[in-house]
Amino acid sequence: MRNALLAFVVGSSALSACAQSMQSPAQSPTQSPAQSPTTLPTTQPTDMRAAVAGDRVYLPQLESQTTPRLTLDITPDFASPTLILSDKPEYFRTMQSPGPGWGNGIALQENLLPGQYRFYPYHVPTPKSKDKVISTVVENTGTSPLTLRFTLDHFSPAGGDYQKIAKLGLAALINNQLATGDTTFALRTLTIAPGERVLFDPRMDAAVVKENDLVHGLYAFTTDQPMRLTVFQKDVGQDSLEVIDTLEKLPRVLPGFHASGAGRGQFPLSGRVAVAKEPFDAATGPRQVVVADGVDDAWIEGTDGIDGAPTDGKPFINKGNYGMTYRIRIPYKVGKAFALLVVNDRAKAKWCEWNANVIGVDGRAVDVPRDRTRFGGLPEAVFLGRFGDQKEGEAAGSIKFIHLDYSPAGAACLPTPFWLVPLE
């Protein structure tokens, strides 16, 4: 999602660059591959009998190209909200001559009906710029007072460590996903008169950003009136509630610039349910579980409030399914122990050296990895748990389930396969 010089990561489009082929790249570290933060010692396989969820492990025997995948039945989560993704263009640029306002503009403007939404803004200011503000304004376009109720309200402090920023957002999102489902509470409430505009998040509007800083938030909210949501870049000191009347609405791809960003617009049903069609049997050897690859699991399709209908007949997509959530269920046979891992098997691709996430495992959020922000590529992996042991009272061959809550990680290459690896 960006051509950015970062404290740990330098690279091209994080949310999106990862999706250049059917997958998506992130950023490239300033460290060499030899400095990859693997579990020591890295010359011997890790004994996973002592591992705990979130540990980095070293497994030189893993081979992603030849390991079969479990076949998944993937269906929409019909209880999930509409996703509003603002990540295209990822960088703010305009065709104006460089000057004080160069790059300022509107990256997303969507008219929303009453309902339930998840909002994911992911932007970097105009290259070479200083002291910009990337903000969001909401306007009540209905005829009655609007109540905006937030059940997820996360804004990561803007900065240059993209994976740390994205991981903070994922922690909020996964913990929200693992909550009881009670939507009667509100972390924050906005009441907006008909025709009135207000700041969507004052924290975002107060963040002054420079070149390569990432502005990143994750929100879930309901609205009881029609409303308009506008994401934009402005100069410091400009009135956010007024400047959107004069800013240029940016096309998805600016003439003269390469495409950046995973997508933008409204994407109905932001969740999917993935269930393995047959139980995993550790006696048959390792298997992979893969979602968000754009092949077996297609990119979600949406609409764009600025560009209107596609001119080439191809649907607007969220390339990478960023901001979506997955409930993954893996049946397995009891009797032979195995480890559940998550890996970055694309680390040799440009900008893909590092990965980071927060994943729900049987109802508990696991920091991936737990001892630092990010982890490297194979043979490094992150241990999520041990399963398959036969306990007292259980019959060998009986079926149990692993339940995962997952969202594709911003600033990371996709897909990130889950591995089921026999331990004996």
C-alpha positions as a Markdown table, in Angstrom:
| # | Residue | x | y | z |
|---|---|---|---|---|
| 1 | Met | 0.0 | 0.0 | 0.0 |
| 2 | Arg | 2.8 | 2.5 | -0.3 |
| 3 | Asn | 6.2 | 3.5 | -1.6 |
| 4 | Ala | 7.4 | 4.4 | 1.9 |
| 5 | Leu | 10.5 | 4.7 | 3.9 |
| 6 | Leu | 9.7 | 3.3 | 7.3 |
| 7 | Ala | 11.4 | 2.7 | 10.6 |
| 8 | Phe | 11.3 | -1.0 | 9.8 |
| 9 | Val | 9.6 | -1.2 | 6.4 |
| 10 | Val | 10.3 | 0.4 | 3.1 |
| 11 | Gly | 8.1 | -0.5 | 0.2 |
| 12 | Ser | 5.2 | -0.4 | -2.1 |
| 13 | Ser | 1.5 | -0.4 | -1.3 |
| 14 | Ala | 0.9 | -2.5 | 1.8 |
| 15 | Leu | -2.8 | -3.2 | 1.7 |
| 16 | Ser | -2.7 | -3.5 | -2.1 |
| 17 | Ala | 0.7 | -4.1 | -3.4 |
| 18 | Cys | 0.3 | -7.5 | -1.8 |
| 19 | Ala | -2.5 | -8.2 | -4.1 |
| 20 | Gln | -0.6 | -7.5 | -7.4 |
| 21 | Ser | -0.8 | -11.0 | -8.6 |
| 22 | Met | -3.6 | -12.9 | -6.8 |
| 23 | Gln | -1.9 | -12.1 | -3.6 |
| 24 | Ser | -0.7 | -8.9 | -2.0 |
| 25 | Pro | 2.7 | -7.4 | -1.0 |
| 26 | Ala | 3.6 | -5.2 | 1.9 |
| 27 | Gln | 6.8 | -3.4 | 2.6 |
| 28 | Ser | 10.5 | -4.3 | 2.6 |
| 29 | Pro | 12.5 | -4.1 | 5.8 |
| 30 | Thr | 15.7 | -2.2 | 6.1 |
| 31 | Gln | 17.2 | -5.3 | 7.7 |
| 32 | Ser | 18.7 | -8.1 | 5.5 |
| 33 | Pro | 17.1 | -11.5 | 5.5 |
| 34 | Ala | 20.0 | -12.8 | 7.6 |
| 35 | Gln | 18.7 | -10.5 | 10.4 |
| 36 | Ser | 15.3 | -12.1 | 10.3 |
| 37 | Pro | 14.1 | -12.3 | 14.0 |
| 38 | Thr | 13.7 | -16.1 | 14.1 |
| 39 | Thr | 13.5 | -18.1 | 17.3 |
| 40 | Leu | 17.0 | -19.1 | 18.4 |
| 41 | Pro | 18.7 | -21.3 | 17.7 |
| 42 | Thr | 17.8 | -21.2 | 14.0 |
| 43 | Thr | 20.0 | -24.1 | 13.0 |
| 44 | Gln | 17.7 | -26.7 | 14.5 |
| 45 | Pro | 14.0 | -27.4 | 14.3 |
| 46 | Thr | 11.9 | -26.1 | 17.2 |
| 47 | Asp | 10.5 | -28.6 | 19.7 |
| 48 | Met | 6.9 | -27.4 | 19.7 |
| 49 | Arg | 5.9 | -29.5 | 22.7 |
| 50 | Ala | 6.8 | -26.5 | 24.9 |
| 51 | Ala | 5.5 | -23.8 | 22.6 |
| 52 | Val | 2.6 | -21.5 | 23.6 |
| 53 | Ala | 0.2 | -19.6 | 21.3 |
| 54 | Gly | 2.0 | -16.7 | 19.6 |
| 55 | Asp | 5.6 | -18.2 | 19.8 |
| 56 | Arg | 7.8 | -17.9 | 16.8 |
| 57 | Val | 9.1 | -21.4 | 15.8 |
| 58 | Tyr | 11.6 | -22.6 | 13.2 |
| 59 | Leu | 10.5 | -25.4 | 11.0 |
| 60 | Pro | 12.9 | -26.0 | 8.0 |
| 61 | Gln | 10.8 | -29.0 | 6.8 |
| 62 | Leu | 7.8 | -26.9 | 5.8 |
| 63 | Glu | 7.2 | -26.7 | 2.0 |
| 64 | Ser | 4.3 | -24.6 | 0.9 |
| 65 | Gln | 4.3 | -25.5 | -2.8 |
| 66 | Thr | 3.8 | -29.2 | -2.3 |
| 67 | Thr | 1.5 | -29.4 | 0.8 |
| 68 | Pro | -2.1 | -30.0 | -0.1 |
| 69 | Arg | -4.9 | -27.7 | 1.0 |
| 70 | Leu | -8.0 | -28.7 | 2.8 |
| 71 | Thr | -11.0 | -27.9 | 0.7 |
| 72 | Leu | -13.2 | -25.2 | 2.2 |
| 73 | Asp | -16.9 | -24.4 | 1.9 |
| 74 | Ile | -16.9 | -20.6 | 2.0 |
| 75 | Thr | -20.2 | -18.7 | 2.4 |
| 76 | Pro | -21.2 | -15.1 | 3.3 |
| 77 | Asp | -21.8 | -14.3 | 6.9 |
| 78 | Phe | -25.2 | -12.8 | 6.5 |
| 79 | Ala | -25.1 | -11.1 | 9.9 |
| 80 | Ser | -21.9 | -9.1 | 9.0 |
| 81 | Pro | -22.1 | -5.4 | 8.2 |
| 82 | Thr | -21.4 | -3.6 | 5.0 |
| 83 | Leu | -17.7 | -2.7 | 4.6 |
| 84 | Ile | -16.7 | 0.8 | 3.7 |
| 85 | Leu | -13.1 | 0.7 | 2.5 |
| 86 | Ser | -11.1 | 3.8 | 1.8 |
| 87 | Asp | -7.8 | 2.8 | 0.3 |
| 88 | Lys | -7.8 | 4.0 | -3.4 |
| 89 | Pro | -5.9 | 6.0 | -4.3 |
| 90 | Glu | -3.8 | 5.0 | -1.3 |
| 91 | Tyr | -1.6 | 8.1 | -1.8 |
| 92 | Phe | -3.3 | 11.5 | -2.2 |
| 93 | Arg | -2.2 | 13.1 | -5.5 |
| 94 | Thr | -3.9 | 15.5 | -7.9 |
| 95 | Met | -3.1 | 16.6 | -11.4 |
| 96 | Gln | -2.6 | 20.2 | -10.2 |
| 97 | Ser | 0.9 | 21.7 | -10.4 |
| 98 | Pro | 2.8 | 21.2 | -7.2 |
| 99 | Gly | 1.9 | 23.9 | -4.7 |
| 100 | Pro | 0.4 | 24.4 | -1.2 |
| 101 | Gly | -2.6 | 22.4 | -2.0 |
| 102 | Trp | -1.0 | 19.8 | -4.3 |
| 103 | Gly | -2.4 | 16.3 | -3.5 |
| 104 | Asn | -5.4 | 17.5 | -1.4 |
| 105 | Gly | -8.6 | 15.9 | -2.5 |
| 106 | Ile | -11.5 | 13.5 | -1.6 |
| 107 | Ala | -10.6 | 9.8 | -1.8 |
| 108 | Leu | -14.0 | 8.4 | -0.8 |
| 109 | Gln | -17.5 | 9.8 | -0.7 |
| 110 | Glu | -20.3 | 7.4 | 0.0 |
| 111 | Asn | -24.0 | 7.9 | 0.6 |
| 112 | Leu | -25.1 | 5.4 | 3.3 |
| 113 | Leu | -28.6 | 4.2 | 4.1 |
| 114 | Pro | -29.6 | 3.4 | 7.6 |
| 115 | Gly | -27.9 | 0.2 | 8.7 |
| 116 | Gln | -24.8 | -1.5 | 10.1 |
| 117 | Tyr | -21.3 | -0.7 | 8.8 |
| 118 | Arg | -17.6 | -1.4 | 9.2 |
| 119 | Phe | -15.3 | 1.4 | 8.1 |
| 120 | Tyr | -11.7 | 0.9 | 7.2 |
| 121 | Pro | -9.7 | 4.1 | 6.2 |
| 122 | Tyr | -6.1 | 3.3 | 5.1 |
| 123 | His | -4.2 | 6.3 | 3.5 |
| 124 | Val | -0.8 | 7.9 | 3.2 |
| 125 | Pro | -0.4 | 11.6 | 2.4 |
| 126 | Thr | 1.0 | 13.1 | -0.8 |
| 127 | Pro | 4.6 | 12.1 | -1.4 |
| 128 | Lys | 7.1 | 14.8 | -0.4 |
| 129 | Ser | 4.4 | 16.6 | 1.6 |
| 130 | Lys | 4.6 | 18.0 | 5.1 |
| 131 | Asp | 2.0 | 18.8 | 7.6 |
| 132 | Lys | -1.1 | 17.4 | 6.0 |
| 133 | Val | -4.3 | 16.1 | 7.6 |
| 134 | Ile | -6.3 | 13.1 | 6.4 |
| 135 | Ser | -9.7 | 13.2 | 7.9 |
| 136 | Thr | -13.3 | 12.1 | 7.6 |
| 137 | Val | -16.6 | 14.0 | 7.8 |
| 138 | Val | -20.1 | 12.6 | 8.3 |
| 139 | Glu | -23.2 | 14.6 | 7.1 |
| 140 | Asn | -26.8 | 13.8 | 8.0 |
| 141 | Thr | -28.6 | 13.8 | 4.6 |
| 142 | Gly | -31.9 | 12.7 | 6.2 |
| 143 | Thr | -34.8 | 14.7 | 7.5 |
| 144 | Ser | -34.6 | 13.7 | 11.2 |
| 145 | Pro | -31.8 | 13.8 | 13.8 |
| 146 | Leu | -29.2 | 11.1 | 13.1 |
| 147 | Thr | -27.7 | 8.9 | 15.8 |
| 148 | Leu | -24.4 | 7.3 | 15.0 |
| 149 | Arg | -23.5 | 4.5 | 17.5 |
| 150 | Phe | -20.0 | 3.1 | 17.5 |
| 151 | Thr | -19.4 | -0.5 | 18.7 |
| 152 | Leu | -15.8 | -0.5 | 17.4 |
| 153 | Asp | -13.9 | 2.8 | 17.6 |
| 154 | His | -10.2 | 2.4 | 16.9 |
| 155 | Phe | -7.8 | 4.9 | 15.5 |
| 156 | Ser | -4.1 | 3.9 | 15.5 |
| 157 | Pro | -1.6 | 6.8 | 16.1 |
| 158 | Ala | -0.4 | 7.8 | 12.7 |
| 159 | Gly | 3.2 | 6.9 | 11.9 |
| 160 | Gly | 5.7 | 5.0 | 9.8 |
| 161 | Asp | 5.7 | 1.5 | 11.3 |
| 162 | Tyr | 2.8 | 0.2 | 9.2 |
| 163 | Gln | 2.7 | -3.3 | 10.6 |
| 164 | Lys | 2.6 | -2.1 | 14.2 |
| 165 | Ile | -0.2 | 0.3 | 13.3 |
| 166 | Ala | -2.2 | -2.3 | 11.4 |
| 167 | Lys | -1.7 | -4.9 | 14.2 |
| 168 | Leu | -3.2 | -2.4 | 16.8 |
| 169 | Gly | -6.3 | -2.1 | 14.6 |
| 170 | Leu | -6.5 | -5.9 | 14.1 |
| 171 | Ala | -6.4 | -6.4 | 17.9 |
| 172 | Ala | -9.4 | -4.1 | 18.2 |
| 173 | Leu | -11.2 | -5.8 | 15.3 |
| 174 | Ile | -10.7 | -9.4 | 16.5 |
| 175 | Asn | -11.5 | -8.6 | 20.1 |
| 176 | Asn | -14.7 | -7.0 | 18.7 |
| 177 | Gln | -15.4 | -10.1 | 16.7 |
| 178 | Leu | -14.9 | -12.3 | 19.7 |
| 179 | Ala | -17.2 | -10.2 | 21.9 |
| 180 | Thr | -20.7 | -11.5 | 22.8 |
| 181 | Gly | -22.4 | -9.9 | 19.9 |
| 182 | Asp | -24.3 | -7.4 | 22.0 |
| 183 | Thr | -24.9 | -4.4 | 19.8 |
| 184 | Thr | -27.0 | -2.5 | 22.3 |
| 185 | Phe | -24.0 | -0.7 | 23.9 |
| 186 | Ala | -22.0 | 2.1 | 22.3 |
| 187 | Leu | -18.4 | 3.1 | 22.8 |
| 188 | Arg | -19.3 | 6.5 | 21.4 |
| 189 | Thr | -22.4 | 8.2 | 20.1 |
| 190 | Leu | -22.8 | 11.1 | 17.7 |
| 191 | Thr | -26.1 | 12.9 | 17.3 |
| 192 | Ile | -26.3 | 15.0 | 14.1 |
| 193 | Ala | -29.1 | 17.4 | 13.1 |
| 194 | Pro | -30.5 | 17.2 | 9.5 |
| 195 | Gly | -28.1 | 18.8 | 7.1 |
| 196 | Glu | -25.4 | 19.1 | 9.8 |
| 197 | Arg | -21.8 | 18.0 | 9.3 |
| 198 | Val | -19.5 | 16.7 | 12.1 |
| 199 | Leu | -16.0 | 15.1 | 12.4 |
| 200 | Phe | -16.3 | 11.4 | 12.2 |
| 201 | Asp | -13.3 | 11.0 | 14.5 |
| 202 | Pro | -11.6 | 14.1 | 16.1 |
| 203 | Arg | -8.5 | 12.0 | 16.8 |
| 204 | Met | -8.0 | 11.5 | 13.0 |
| 205 | Asp | -8.7 | 15.1 | 12.3 |
| 206 | Ala | -6.1 | 16.2 | 14.9 |
| 207 | Ala | -3.3 | 14.0 | 13.5 |
| 208 | Val | -0.9 | 16.1 | 11.5 |
| 209 | Val | 1.0 | 13.7 | 9.1 |
| 210 | Lys | 4.0 | 13.9 | 6.8 |
| 211 | Glu | 5.4 | 11.9 | 3.9 |
| 212 | Asn | 5.0 | 8.1 | 4.5 |
| 213 | Asp | 2.9 | 8.4 | 7.6 |
| 214 | Leu | 0.0 | 5.9 | 7.6 |
| 215 | Val | -3.5 | 7.0 | 8.7 |
| 216 | His | -5.4 | 3.9 | 9.8 |
| 217 | Gly | -8.6 | 3.2 | 11.6 |
| 218 | Leu | -11.2 | 0.5 | 12.1 |
| 219 | Tyr | -14.7 | 1.3 | 13.1 |
| 220 | Ala | -18.1 | -0.4 | 13.4 |
| 221 | Phe | -21.2 | 1.7 | 13.7 |
| 222 | Thr | -24.9 | 1.9 | 13.0 |
| 223 | Thr | -26.8 | 4.8 | 11.6 |
| 224 | Asp | -30.6 | 5.4 | 11.8 |
| 225 | Gln | -30.7 | 8.1 | 9.0 |
| 226 | Pro | -29.2 | 8.4 | 5.6 |
| 227 | Met | -25.7 | 9.9 | 5.8 |
| 228 | Arg | -22.7 | 10.9 | 3.6 |
| 229 | Leu | -19.2 | 9.8 | 4.6 |
| 230 | Thr | -16.3 | 11.7 | 3.1 |
| 231 | Val | -12.6 | 10.9 | 3.4 |
| 232 | Phe | -10.1 | 13.6 | 2.3 |
| 233 | Gln | -6.7 | 15.2 | 2.6 |
| 234 | Lys | -6.4 | 18.9 | 3.5 |
| 235 | Asp | -3.8 | 21.4 | 4.6 |
| 236 | Val | -3.3 | 22.1 | 8.3 |
| 237 | Gly | -5.6 | 25.0 | 9.4 |
| 238 | Gln | -8.3 | 24.4 | 6.8 |
| 239 | Asp | -11.8 | 23.9 | 8.1 |
| 240 | Ser | -12.7 | 20.2 | 7.6 |
| 241 | Leu | -16.4 | 20.8 | 7.6 |
| 242 | Glu | -16.1 | 23.4 | 4.8 |
| 243 | Val | -13.1 | 22.4 | 2.7 |
| 244 | Ile | -14.8 | 19.3 | 1.3 |
| 245 | Asp | -17.1 | 21.6 | -0.8 |
| 246 | Thr | -14.1 | 22.7 | -2.8 |
| 247 | Leu | -11.8 | 19.7 | -2.9 |
| 248 | Glu | -11.3 | 17.6 | -6.0 |
| 249 | Lys | -12.9 | 14.2 | -6.0 |
| 250 | Leu | -10.1 | 11.8 | -6.9 |
| 251 | Pro | -10.5 | 9.0 | -9.4 |
| 252 | Arg | -9.5 | 5.5 | -8.4 |
| 253 | Val | -6.4 | 5.7 | -10.6 |
| 254 | Leu | -4.9 | 9.1 | -11.4 |
| 255 | Pro | -3.7 | 9.6 | -14.9 |
| 256 | Gly | 0.1 | 9.3 | -15.0 |
| 257 | Phe | 0.4 | 7.3 | -11.8 |
| 258 | His | 0.4 | 3.6 | -11.2 |
| 259 | Ala | -2.6 | 2.2 | -9.3 |
| 260 | Ser | -2.3 | 2.1 | -5.6 |
| 261 | Gly | -4.6 | 0.7 | -2.9 |
| 262 | Ala | -6.7 | -2.4 | -2.5 |
| 263 | Gly | -10.0 | -0.7 | -3.3 |
| 264 | Arg | -12.6 | 1.7 | -2.2 |
| 265 | Gly | -16.4 | 2.0 | -1.8 |
| 266 | Gln | -19.2 | -0.1 | -0.3 |
| 267 | Phe | -18.8 | -3.9 | 0.0 |
| 268 | Pro | -21.9 | -5.7 | 1.2 |
| 269 | Leu | -21.5 | -8.5 | 3.8 |
| 270 | Ser | -18.0 | -7.9 | 5.2 |
| 271 | Gly | -17.7 | -11.4 | 6.8 |
| 272 | Arg | -17.4 | -15.0 | 5.5 |
| 273 | Val | -17.7 | -18.4 | 7.1 |
| 274 | Ala | -15.2 | -21.0 | 6.0 |
| 275 | Val | -15.6 | -24.7 | 7.0 |
| 276 | Ala | -13.3 | -27.5 | 6.0 |
| 277 | Lys | -15.3 | -30.1 | 4.0 |
| 278 | Glu | -13.5 | -33.1 | 5.6 |
| 279 | Pro | -11.8 | -33.6 | 9.0 |
| 280 | Phe | -8.1 | -33.2 | 9.2 |
| 281 | Asp | -6.3 | -36.5 | 10.1 |
| 282 | Ala | -2.8 | -35.9 | 11.3 |
| 283 | Ala | -1.8 | -39.4 | 10.3 |
| 284 | Thr | -2.1 | -38.3 | 6.6 |
| 285 | Gly | 0.6 | -35.6 | 7.0 |
| 286 | Pro | 0.5 | -31.7 | 7.0 |
| 287 | Arg | -2.2 | -29.7 | 5.3 |
| 288 | Gln | -2.9 | -26.0 | 4.7 |
| 289 | Val | -6.0 | -23.9 | 5.2 |
| 290 | Val | -6.1 | -20.9 | 2.9 |
| 291 | Val | -8.5 | -18.0 | 2.6 |
| 292 | Ala | -8.3 | -14.5 | 1.0 |
| 293 | Asp | -6.2 | -15.7 | -2.0 |
| 294 | Gly | -8.4 | -14.3 | -4.8 |
| 295 | Val | -8.7 | -17.8 | -6.4 |
| 296 | Asp | -10.3 | -20.4 | -4.1 |
| 297 | Asp | -11.7 | -17.4 | -2.1 |
| 298 | Ala | -12.7 | -14.6 | -4.5 |
| 299 | Trp | -12.3 | -10.9 | -3.8 |
| 300 | Ile | -15.4 | -9.2 | -2.4 |
| 301 | Glu | -17.2 | -6.9 | -5.0 |
| 302 | Gly | -18.5 | -3.5 | -4.3 |
| 303 | Thr | -19.6 | -0.1 | -5.6 |
| 304 | Asp | -17.9 | 3.3 | -5.8 |
| 305 | Gly | -19.7 | 6.5 | -4.9 |
| 306 | Ile | -17.2 | 8.7 | -6.8 |
| 307 | Asp | -16.4 | 6.7 | -9.9 |
| 308 | Gly | -19.8 | 5.2 | -10.4 |
| 309 | Ala | -20.1 | 2.1 | -12.5 |
| 310 | Pro | -17.0 | 0.4 | -13.9 |
| 311 | Thr | -16.3 | 1.5 | -17.5 |
| 312 | Asp | -14.5 | -1.7 | -18.5 |
| 313 | Gly | -17.3 | -4.1 | -17.3 |
| 314 | Lys | -15.1 | -5.5 | -14.6 |
| 315 | Pro | -16.5 | -5.3 | -11.0 |
| 316 | Phe | -14.9 | -3.1 | -8.4 |
| 317 | Ile | -13.1 | -5.4 | -5.9 |
| 318 | Asn | -11.3 | -5.2 | -2.6 |
| 319 | Lys | -8.1 | -6.9 | -3.7 |
| 320 | Gly | -7.0 | -8.7 | -0.6 |
| 321 | Asn | -10.3 | -8.7 | 1.2 |
| 322 | Tyr | -8.8 | -6.2 | 3.7 |
| 323 | Gly | -11.2 | -5.2 | 6.4 |
| 324 | Met | -13.2 | -8.4 | 6.1 |
| 325 | Thr | -13.5 | -11.0 | 8.9 |
| 326 | Tyr | -13.5 | -14.8 | 8.6 |
| 327 | Arg | -15.0 | -17.3 | 10.9 |
| 328 | Ile | -13.0 | -20.5 | 10.1 |
| 329 | Arg | -14.0 | -23.9 | 11.4 |
| 330 | Ile | -11.6 | -26.9 | 11.0 |
| 331 | Pro | -12.8 | -30.3 | 12.0 |
| 332 | Tyr | -10.1 | -32.8 | 13.0 |
| 333 | Lys | -9.8 | -36.4 | 14.2 |
| 334 | Val | -8.7 | -37.1 | 17.8 |
| 335 | Gly | -5.8 | -39.5 | 18.3 |
| 336 | Lys | -2.6 | -37.9 | 16.8 |
| 337 | Ala | -1.2 | -34.6 | 18.0 |
| 338 | Phe | -0.6 | -31.8 | 15.6 |
| 339 | Ala | 0.3 | -28.1 | 15.7 |
| 340 | Leu | -1.7 | -25.2 | 14.2 |
| 341 | Leu | 0.6 | -22.6 | 12.7 |
| 342 | Val | 0.3 | -19.4 | 10.6 |
| 343 | Val | 3.1 | -18.7 | 8.0 |
| 344 | Asn | 4.3 | -16.1 | 5.6 |
| 345 | Asp | 5.2 | -18.2 | 2.7 |
| 346 | Arg | 5.6 | -15.2 | 0.3 |
| 347 | Ala | 8.6 | -13.7 | 2.1 |
| 348 | Lys | 10.9 | -14.0 | -0.9 |
| 349 | Ala | 8.6 | -11.8 | -3.0 |
| 350 | Lys | 9.4 | -8.1 | -3.1 |
| 351 | Trp | 8.1 | -6.1 | -0.1 |
| 352 | Cys | 6.9 | -9.3 | 1.6 |
| 353 | Glu | 9.6 | -10.1 | 4.1 |
| 354 | Trp | 7.4 | -9.4 | 7.2 |
| 355 | Asn | 4.0 | -10.3 | 8.5 |
| 356 | Ala | 2.0 | -9.5 | 11.6 |
| 357 | Asn | -1.6 | -10.2 | 12.8 |
| 358 | Val | -3.9 | -10.9 | 15.7 |
| 359 | Ile | -5.9 | -14.1 | 15.3 |
| 360 | Gly | -8.8 | -15.5 | 17.4 |
| 361 | Val | -8.1 | -19.1 | 18.3 |
| 362 | Asp | -11.0 | -20.9 | 20.1 |
| 363 | Gly | -12.3 | -17.6 | 21.4 |
| 364 | Arg | -9.0 | -16.1 | 22.5 |
| 365 | Ala | -7.1 | -13.4 | 20.7 |
| 366 | Val | -3.5 | -14.4 | 19.9 |
| 367 | Asp | -0.8 | -11.8 | 19.2 |
| 368 | Val | 1.1 | -13.0 | 16.1 |
| 369 | Pro | 3.8 | -13.1 | 17.1 |
| 370 | Arg | 3.6 | -12.4 | 20.8 |
| 371 | Asp | 7.2 | -11.2 | 21.6 |
| 372 | Arg | 7.5 | -8.5 | 18.9 |
| 373 | Thr | 5.5 | -6.8 | 16.2 |
| 374 | Arg | 6.3 | -9.0 | 13.1 |
| 375 | Phe | 7.7 | -12.3 | 12.0 |
| 376 | Gly | 9.6 | -13.4 | 9.0 |
| 377 | Gly | 9.1 | -16.0 | 6.3 |
| 378 | Leu | 9.6 | -19.7 | 6.1 |
| 379 | Pro | 11.2 | -21.6 | 7.8 |
| 380 | Glu | 9.9 | -19.2 | 10.5 |
| 381 | Ala | 6.2 | -19.6 | 11.5 |
| 382 | Val | 4.0 | -18.7 | 14.5 |
| 383 | Phe | 2.5 | -21.4 | 16.7 |
| 384 | Leu | -1.2 | -21.0 | 17.4 |
| 385 | Gly | -1.9 | -24.2 | 19.4 |
| 386 | Arg | -1.6 | -27.9 | 19.9 |
| 387 | Phe | -4.6 | -30.2 | 19.0 |
| 388 | Gly | -5.5 | -33.8 | 18.4 |
| 389 | Asp | -4.3 | -35.4 | 21.7 |
| 390 | Gln | -6.7 | -38.1 | 22.9 |
| 391 | Lys | -8.0 | -37.2 | 26.3 |
| 392 | Glu | -9.6 | -39.4 | 28.9 |
| 393 | Gly | -13.1 | -40.3 | 27.8 |
| 394 | Glu | -12.5 | -39.4 | 24.1 |
| 395 | Ala | -12.6 | -42.1 | 21.4 |
| 396 | Ala | -9.8 | -42.3 | 18.9 |
| 397 | Gly | -11.1 | -40.9 | 15.6 |
| 398 | Ser | -13.8 | -38.8 | 17.2 |
| 399 | Ile | -14.3 | -35.4 | 15.6 |
| 400 | Lys | -13.5 | -32.0 | 17.3 |
| 401 | Phe | -13.2 | -28.5 | 15.9 |
| 402 | Ile | -10.8 | -25.6 | 15.8 |
| 403 | His | -12.5 | -22.2 | 15.6 |
| 404 | Leu | -10.5 | -19.3 | 14.1 |
| 405 | Asp | -11.5 | -15.6 | 13.8 |
| 406 | Tyr | -9.3 | -14.0 | 11.2 |
| 407 | Ser | -8.9 | -10.8 | 9.1 |
| 408 | Pro | -6.4 | -10.2 | 6.4 |
| 409 | Ala | -3.6 | -8.0 | 7.8 |
| 410 | Gly | -3.0 | -4.6 | 6.4 |
| 411 | Ala | 0.7 | -3.9 | 5.6 |
| 412 | Ala | 1.2 | -7.7 | 5.0 |
| 413 | Cys | 1.3 | -9.9 | 2.0 |
| 414 | Leu | -1.5 | -12.3 | 1.3 |
| 415 | Pro | -2.5 | -15.0 | 1.7 |
| 416 | Thr | -1.2 | -16.1 | 5.1 |
| 417 | Pro | -1.9 | -19.9 | 5.2 |
| 418 | Phe | -2.7 | -21.8 | 8.3 |
| 419 | Trp | -0.8 | -25.0 | 8.6 |
| 420 | Leu | -1.7 | -28.3 | 10.4 |
| 421 | Val | 1.5 | -30.1 | 11.1 |
| 422 | Pro | 1.7 | -33.5 | 12.8 |
| 423 | Leu | 3.9 | -33.5 | 15.9 |
| 424 | Glu | 5.0 | -37.1 | 16.0 |
